[in-house]
């Protein structure tokens, strides 16, 4: 039935993408977070970013940026693929990086070793490079 609903309701992808983004925002701790979303399309990759800051008594959300993330992730509905990476401030100088592969608006956590390989390799040679100081590559939490 849900498959049939998706086919009949073109805004369903936007609703599912909104739910996905809300789930992602719900797992973020206090700190400054840069979210980068990407969807592979026939016209090339679509990429966008948004910044979110949580601290006690304050939430700063780039609503326009989050709306763009929803738009880009909605492109992964059906056979589409993409991903979302979060770079979180950790204390004064540390960073934590985690993310998800996105396919048909389902998020699968990316493992820490896969993230490390992707971000700590020379793009032209594939050779390993040292990670930036104080950066932790972590497996993303499983989303509901």
Secondary structure, 3 states (H helix, E strand, C coil): CHHHHHHHCCCHHHHHHHHHHHHHHHCCCCEEEEEEEEEECCCCCEEEEEEEEEECCEEEECHHHHHHHHHHHHCCCCCCEEEEEEEEEECCCEEEEEEEEEECCEEEECCHHHHHHHHCECCCCCCECCCCCCEEECCCCCCC
